Amino acid sequence: MSYELIVNSTPTGVVLALMRDKKLIELHEEKISNDFSVGDIYLGKVRKVVPNLNAAFVQVGYEKDAFLHYLDLGPQFRSFDKWVKGSIQGKINTPDLAKFKKEKDLDKDGKIKEVLSANRVIAVQVAKEPISAKGPRLSTEITLPGRFVVLVPFSNKISISQKIKDEEERVRLRRLMNSIKPKNFGVIIRTVAQNKKVAELDQDLRTLVENWQKLHKELRNSRPPKRVLGEMNRTTAILRDLLTSDFTGITVDDATLADEIREYVEHIDPGKSKIVKTYSGRINIFDNHGINHQIKASFGHKVAMPSGSYLIIEHTEAMHVIDVNSGNRKGEKDQEANALATNMEAASEIARLLKLRDMGGIISIDFIDMHERKNNKALHEHLKKEMSGDRAKHNVLAPSRFGVVEMTRQRVRPETEIKTAEVCPSCKGTGEVTATILVIDEIENNLKYLIEEKKQKNISLVVHPFIEAYLKKGINSRQKKWFMKYKKWISIKGSDSAQLLQYEFEENP
């Protein structure tokens, strides 16, 4: 399994495409104005306290007040609030917490009106970005994420990722971190810290402590609303979380940005910077790597799969609904086996699409009905396995008696929406058609079905002259590729009476 990051620099920001084995799995857009990102720390002012919700609304500079629930204050809120006040007023002259006297922890069953009041100045961290008509969601349980560890101020707890199973390694990491972490700082050890050397972990921890020092400096004499510590940009955040030995390449179409990324990669993984390449081709970098084609195929209402089956994705106010259809897929020995194969393929594709489109909240998936319990169990386990690599928190329930799988996925930023429908060339905008680039994929899927399933021998394809020209273009034309694949010559006829996206297969006598 290999990962590759393609970075496209645009006038409005940077678009990042993460590829796994040449297949698009994540798409991020980092705009020039990148305020209110997850992880940013702001100095805000409480606008009002709502006892019925056990929450408060905080002004942090966004057009809508941000939401802070009592449970998101964290047990160490009193200690953190005392430190923030002292830092603003200049009474606390050092970011070091070794001699800091901690306050009593908050009661988890307490009331927010007992802790906060209107016009109170507090430091908060963005937990969820603004979504739709909602402002950001906040937390005062501050965490500073690094590559190998997460620093948690005002705590002494050392937590280790559950994905690290080796008990000997867990003991080593705990002992090591206990010896190097500063006093009154807790640490969460991430999965990628497994088998890492002391020097690497120590350097990562030092970087996070430096960020804490920057926060202390920015707080002095500050007034709300103000961003006092920003999360690193999306590009470096992805590299921080994902850069492993499986990363084979980072291609950037901007030389200055490439140098910045190269410097960061060298900092976090010395000797790895050689994988960063600068793209200087004439055509768009996303077109060159086939990413724009994958975007068109993955963000529509209908998403086709290689086997001929497809997904229908609907978005409602309450949830996302995904319908699995077998289409013209066939080939298994019976209906049950065919349903299982289709569902397994769909589960893998759905796991990819949820991450790619950043779909969160409640998701309902209508798989094809299967009658055998073992098949439903196998589908459930397969979907959980495919979702295991998703960094967003999620919960997948077993299929219901109707073959419906319900799941939830954490929503931390707005869903990625890309309009793939195009203005219809016939009605000039009163209606829409699916992305024209996908018509070739549709033709090829149907051709495969006719030859392999229907066993048709002499086939002609009738299309618009523009499509005919495209299919016959070049030495290695689509028509010749079909001949090499099926050992049959597919005749292509251009018809002036055919509309641009219209096509028809004919069986020759």
C-alpha positions in Angstrom: 0.0 0.0 0.0 1.5 3.3 -1.1 0.5 6.9 -0.4 1.1 9.9 -2.6 0.1 13.6 -2.0 -0.6 15.8 -4.9 -0.6 19.6 -4.1 -2.3 22.0 -6.5 -1.7 25.7 -5.8 -4.5 28.0 -6.8 -5.1 31.8 -6.6 -7.5 31.3 -3.6 -5.4 28.7 -1.7 -4.1 25.1 -2.0 -6.0 21.9 -2.9 -4.5 18.7 -1.5 -5.3 15.3 -3.0 -4.2 12.2 -1.0 -3.9 9.1 -3.2 -3.7 5.5 -2.0 -2.5 3.1 -4.7 -3.4 5.8 -7.3 -6.9 6.1 -6.0 -8.2 9.3 -4.5 -9.1 8.9 -0.8 -8.9 12.4 0.7 -9.4 15.9 -0.8 -8.7 19.1 1.3 -8.9 22.7 0.3 -6.8 25.1 2.3 -8.0 28.7 1.6 -5.7 31.7 2.1 -8.0 32.9 4.9 -8.0 29.8 7.1 -9.7 31.1 10.3 -11.6 28.9 12.7 -9.8 25.7 11.8 -9.9 22.7 14.2 -7.2 23.1 16.8 -7.0 27.0 16.7 -7.0 28.6 20.1 -8.9 31.9 20.6 -9.4 34.4 23.3 -13.1 34.9 23.4 -15.8 36.6 25.5 -18.9 34.8 26.8 -22.0 36.4 25.2 -24.6 34.6 27.2 -25.1 31.5 29.4 -28.1 29.2 28.5 -28.9 27.0 31.6 -31.4 24.9 29.7 -28.7 23.7 27.4 -26.1 23.7 30.1 -24.0 25.6 27.6 -22.7 29.1 26.7 -22.3 31.1 23.5 -18.9 32.7 23.1 -17.9 35.5 20.7 -14.6 34.6 19.0 -14.8 36.9 16.0 -17.0 34.7 13.8 -20.3 36.1 12.4 -22.2 33.7 14.7 -21.5 33.0 18.3 -19.6 29.8 19.0 -21.1 27.0 21.1 -19.4 25.8 24.4 -21.1 22.9 26.3 -20.4 22.3 30.0 -18.9 18.9 29.3 -16.4 20.5 26.8 -15.0 22.6 29.6 -12.8 19.7 30.8 -12.0 18.8 34.4 -9.0 21.1 34.5 -11.0 24.2 33.4 -10.4 26.1 36.7 -6.6 25.6 36.5 -6.5 26.6 32.8 -8.7 29.7 33.4 -6.5 30.8 36.3 -3.4 30.4 34.2 -5.0 32.4 31.2 -6.0 35.3 33.5 -2.6 35.4 35.1 -0.9 35.4 31.7 -3.1 38.2 30.3 -2.5 40.3 33.4 1.3 39.6 33.5 1.1 38.0 36.9 2.3 34.7 35.5 5.6 35.4 33.9 6.5 31.9 32.8 4.7 29.2 30.7 6.3 26.5 32.9 3.7 24.7 35.0 6.1 22.9 37.4 5.4 25.4 40.2 1.8 26.2 39.2 -0.7 25.5 41.9 -3.6 23.6 40.2 -7.2 24.3 41.2 -9.9 21.7 42.1 -11.2 19.7 39.1 -14.7 20.5 37.8 -17.6 18.2 38.7 -18.7 16.4 35.5 -22.4 16.7 36.7 -22.1 20.5 37.4 -24.0 23.4 35.9 -22.4 25.9 33.5 -24.0 28.9 35.3 -21.9 28.0 38.3 -18.7 28.4 36.3 -19.3 31.0 33.6 -21.2 34.3 33.3 -21.8 36.9 30.6 -18.9 39.0 29.5 -16.4 36.6 31.0 -13.1 36.4 29.1 -11.9 32.8 28.4 -9.5 31.0 26.1 -11.1 28.3 23.9 -10.0 25.8 21.3 -12.0 25.1 18.1 -13.3 21.5 18.2 -15.6 21.8 15.1 -15.4 24.2 12.3 -18.5 26.4 11.4 -21.0 24.2 9.5 -24.0 25.5 7.6 -25.8 28.0 9.8 -23.9 26.9 13.0 -20.9 28.7 14.4 -17.8 26.9 15.6 -18.0 24.4 18.5 -15.5 25.0 21.2 -13.6 23.3 24.0 -11.5 24.5 26.9 -9.8 21.1 27.3 -6.7 22.3 25.4 -4.6 19.7 23.4 -1.6 20.4 21.3 -1.1 17.6 18.7 2.3 16.6 17.4 3.5 13.9 15.1 4.1 11.3 17.8 2.4 12.7 20.9 -0.4 15.0 22.0 0.4 17.4 24.8 -2.3 18.0 27.4 -1.6 20.8 29.9 -2.7 20.7 33.5 -2.8 16.9 33.5 -0.2 14.3 34.6 -1.9 11.3 32.8 0.0 9.3 30.2 -2.4 7.6 27.7 -1.3 5.2 24.9 -3.1 4.5 21.7 -5.1 1.2 21.9 -3.7 0.3 18.5 -0.3 -0.4 20.1 -0.9 -3.9 21.2 2.6 -5.0 22.2 2.7 -4.8 26.0 6.4 -4.5 26.2 6.4 -1.5 23.8 3.6 0.1 25.9 5.7 -0.2 29.0 8.7 1.2 27.2 6.8 4.2 25.9 5.1 4.9 29.3 8.4 4.8 31.1 10.2 6.9 28.5 7.5 9.6 28.4 7.3 9.7 32.2 11.0 10.6 32.3 10.9 13.4 29.7 7.5 15.1 30.0 7.3 18.3 31.9 5.5 18.4 35.2 1.8 19.1 35.1 1.6 18.1 31.5 -0.2 15.0 30.4 0.7 13.1 27.2 -1.3 11.0 24.7 1.0 8.7 22.8 -0.1 8.2 19.2 0.1 5.0 17.2 2.9 6.2 15.0 5.2 6.5 18.1 5.5 2.7 18.2 9.2 1.7 18.0 10.4 5.3 17.7 13.7 6.4 19.2 14.0 8.5 22.3 15.4 11.4 20.4 12.5 11.5 17.9 9.9 11.5 20.7 11.8 14.1 22.7 12.1 16.4 19.7 8.4 16.2 19.1 7.6 16.9 22.7 10.0 19.9 22.7 8.2 21.4 19.7 4.8 21.1 21.5 6.2 22.8 24.6 7.5 25.6 22.4 3.9 26.0 21.1 2.7 26.3 24.6 5.3 29.0 25.2 4.0 30.9 22.2 0.5 30.7 23.6 1.7 32.2 26.9 3.5 35.1 25.0 0.4 35.8 22.8 -2.0 36.0 25.8 -0.1 38.8 27.5 -2.1 42.0 27.3 -4.5 40.4 24.7 -8.1 41.4 24.3 -10.9 39.3 22.8 -11.7 38.3 20.1 -8.2 37.2 19.1 -6.6 34.1 17.7 -3.7 33.4 20.1 -2.4 30.2 18.6 -3.2 28.8 15.1 -3.1 25.2 14.1 -0.5 24.5 11.4 -1.8 24.7 7.8 -3.7 21.7 6.3 -0.7 20.6 4.2 1.7 20.2 7.1 -1.1 18.8 9.3 -1.7 16.0 6.8 2.0 15.2 6.6 2.3 15.3 10.4 -0.5 12.7 10.8 0.2 10.5 7.7 3.9 10.6 6.8 5.2 7.1 7.0 7.4 4.7 5.1 4.4 4.0 2.9 4.6 7.6 1.6 6.2 7.3 -1.9 5.9 10.8 -3.2 4.7 14.4 -2.7 4.2 16.4 -6.0 3.7 20.1 -5.9 3.1 22.5 -8.8 4.5 25.6 -7.0 8.3 25.8 -6.4 8.1 28.0 -3.3 5.5 25.8 -1.7 7.5 22.7 -2.6 10.6 24.2 -0.8 8.5 24.8 2.3 7.1 21.3 2.3 10.6 19.8 1.7 11.9 21.8 4.7 9.1 20.5 6.9 9.5 16.9 5.8 13.2 17.1 6.5 12.4 18.5 9.9 10.0 15.7 11.0 11.7 12.8 9.1 15.4 13.5 8.2 16.3 12.0 4.8 12.7 11.7 3.6 12.6 15.1 1.9 13.8 13.6 -1.4 10.2 12.3 -2.0 9.1 16.0 -2.6 9.0 16.8 -6.3 8.2 20.0 -8.1 5.8 19.6 -11.1 6.4 21.8 -14.1 4.2 20.2 -16.7 2.0 22.3 -19.1 -1.3 20.7 -18.2 -2.9 21.1 -14.8 -1.3 18.8 -12.2 -4.7 17.3 -11.2 -5.5 16.5 -14.9 -2.0 14.9 -15.3 -2.6 12.5 -12.4 -6.2 11.8 -13.3 -7.5 13.4 -10.1 -10.1 15.6 -11.8 -11.6 12.6 -13.5 -11.8 10.8 -10.1 -13.4 13.9 -8.5 -16.1 13.9 -11.3 -16.7 10.2 -10.7 -16.8 10.3 -6.9 -18.8 13.4 -6.0 -22.0 12.9 -8.1 -25.4 11.7 -7.1 -24.6 8.3 -8.8 -21.2 6.7 -8.2 -20.3 3.8 -10.5 -18.1 0.9 -9.5 -15.8 -1.2 -11.7 -18.0 -4.3 -11.6 -21.0 -2.4 -13.1 -22.8 -2.0 -9.8 -23.3 1.6 -8.5 -24.3 3.7 -5.5 -27.0 6.4 -5.2 -26.1 9.0 -2.5 -28.8 11.3 -1.1 -28.4 14.1 1.4 -31.2 15.1 3.7 -31.4 17.5 6.6 -31.3 14.7 9.1 -28.9 12.1 7.5 -27.1 10.8 4.5 -28.7 7.9 2.7 -26.8 5.5 0.4 -28.5 2.9 -1.8 -26.5 0.0 -3.2 -27.5 -1.3 -6.7 -26.1 -4.3 -8.5 -26.7 -2.7 -11.9 -25.6 -5.1 -14.7 -23.2 -7.0 -12.5 -23.3 -10.7 -12.8 -20.9 -13.6 -12.7 -21.4 -15.3 -9.3 -23.0 -18.7 -9.1 -26.2 -17.6 -7.5 -28.1 -14.6 -6.3 -26.9 -14.8 -2.7 -23.2 -14.9 -3.8 -23.7 -12.1 -6.3 -25.4 -10.0 -3.6 -22.4 -10.7 -1.2 -19.8 -9.8 -3.8 -21.7 -6.5 -4.7 -22.1 -5.6 -1.0 -18.4 -6.2 -0.2 -17.3 -4.0 -3.1 -19.8 -1.3 -2.1 -18.6 -1.4 1.5 -15.0 -0.7 0.4 -16.2 2.1 -1.9 -18.5 3.7 0.8 -15.6 3.8 3.3 -13.5 5.6 0.8 -16.3 8.1 -0.2 -17.2 8.9 3.4 -13.6 10.0 4.1 -13.2 11.7 0.6 -16.5 13.7 0.8 -16.1 14.1 4.6 -19.7 13.0 5.3 -20.6 13.1 8.9 -23.6 12.6 11.2 -26.1 9.8 10.7 -25.5 7.6 7.6 -28.0 4.9 6.5 -26.8 2.3 3.9 -29.3 0.1 2.1 -27.3 -2.9 1.0 -28.7 -5.6 -1.2 -30.7 -8.2 0.8 -28.9 -11.3 1.9 -30.6 -14.2 3.6 -27.7 -16.0 5.2 -26.6 -14.7 8.6 -22.9 -15.5 8.0 -23.0 -13.3 4.9 -24.4 -10.3 6.9 -21.8 -10.9 9.6 -19.0 -11.0 7.0 -20.3 -7.7 5.5 -20.4 -6.0 8.9 -16.9 -7.1 9.7 -15.6 -6.0 6.3 -17.2 -2.6 6.6 -15.6 -2.1 10.0 -12.3 -3.1 8.7 -12.5 -0.7 5.8 -13.5 2.1 8.2 -10.7 1.3 10.6 -8.3 3.6 8.8 -10.7 6.6 9.1 -9.3 9.2 11.6 -12.8 10.5 12.3 -14.6 8.8 15.2 -17.3 6.4 13.9 -19.7 3.6 15.0 -21.0 0.9 12.6 -24.0 -1.1 13.6 -24.8 -4.6 12.3 -27.2 -4.9 9.3 -30.9 -4.9 10.3 -33.3 -7.6 9.2 -34.0 -5.4 6.1 -30.3 -5.3 5.1 -29.9 -1.6 6.3 -26.6 -0.6 8.0 -26.8 2.4 10.3 -23.6 4.3 11.3 -22.4 7.6 12.7 -19.3 9.5 11.7 -17.8 12.4 13.5 -18.4 15.8 11.8 -15.6 18.3 12.5 -15.7 20.4 9.4 -18.3 21.1 6.6 -18.9 18.3 4.1 -16.9 18.6 0.9 -19.3 19.4 -1.9 -18.3 19.5 -5.5 -20.9 20.1 -8.2 -20.3 17.6 -11.0 -23.6 18.1 -12.9 -23.3 20.2 -16.0 -25.6 22.5 -17.9 -27.5 20.5 -20.5 -26.4 21.5 -24.0 -29.9 20.9 -25.4 -32.1 22.9 -22.9 -29.4 25.5 -22.2 -29.7 25.5 -18.5 -33.3 24.6 -17.6 -32.0 21.1 -16.8 -28.7 19.4 -15.9 -26.8 16.3 -17.1 -24.2 14.2 -15.4 -20.6 15.1 -16.0 -19.9 14.5 -19.7 -16.4 13.1 -19.0 -18.1 10.1 -17.3 -20.1 9.0 -20.5 -17.0 7.0 -21.6 -16.9 5.1 -18.3 -20.6 4.3 -18.8 -20.0 3.1 -22.4 -17.1 0.9 -21.3 -19.1 -0.7 -18.4 -22.0 -1.5 -20.8 -19.7 -2.9 -23.4 -18.1 -5.2 -20.8 -21.5 -6.4 -19.8 -22.6 -7.1 -23.4 -19.4 -9.0 -24.3 -18.7 -10.9 -21.0 -22.2 -11.5 -19.7 -24.4 -11.5 -22.8 -21.8 -13.1 -25.0 -22.6 -10.8 -27.9 -20.0 -11.2 -30.7 -20.5 -8.6 -33.4 -21.2 -5.2 -31.8 -21.3 -1.7 -33.2 -21.4 1.5 -31.2 -23.4 4.4 -32.5 -22.5 7.8 -31.0 -22.3 11.5 -31.7 -19.5 12.4 -34.2 -17.5 14.2 -31.4 -17.5 11.1 -29.2 -16.6 9.0 -32.3 -13.6 11.2 -32.9 -12.4 10.9 -29.3 -12.8 7.1 -29.2 -10.7 6.7 -32.5 -8.1 9.3 -31.6 -4.4 8.4 -31.5 -2.3 5.3 -32.1 -3.5 3.8 -28.7 -7.1 4.8 -29.2 -9.9 3.5 -27.0 -11.1 1.4 -29.9 -7.7 -0.3 -30.2 -7.6 -0.9 -26.4 -11.0 -2.6 -26.6 -9.7 -4.9 -29.3 -6.6 -5.8 -27.2 -8.9 -6.5 -24.2 -11.8 -8.4 -25.8 -10.1 -9.8 -28.9 -13.0 -8.3 -30.9 -13.1 -5.3 -33.1 -15.8 -2.9 -32.0 -17.1 -0.9 -34.9 -17.8 2.8 -34.0 -20.2 4.8 -36.1 -20.8 8.5 -35.9 -24.4 9.7 -36.3 -25.4 13.3 -36.9 -28.8 12.6 -35.5 -27.4 11.4 -32.1 -27.2 13.9 -29.2 -23.9 14.6 -27.6 -24.3 12.1 -24.7 -26.5 9.7 -26.5 -25.1 6.2 -27.5 -26.5 2.9 -28.7 -25.1 -0.6 -29.2 -26.2 -2.6 -32.2 -25.6 -6.3 -32.9 -24.4 -6.8 -36.4 -25.8 -9.7 -38.4 
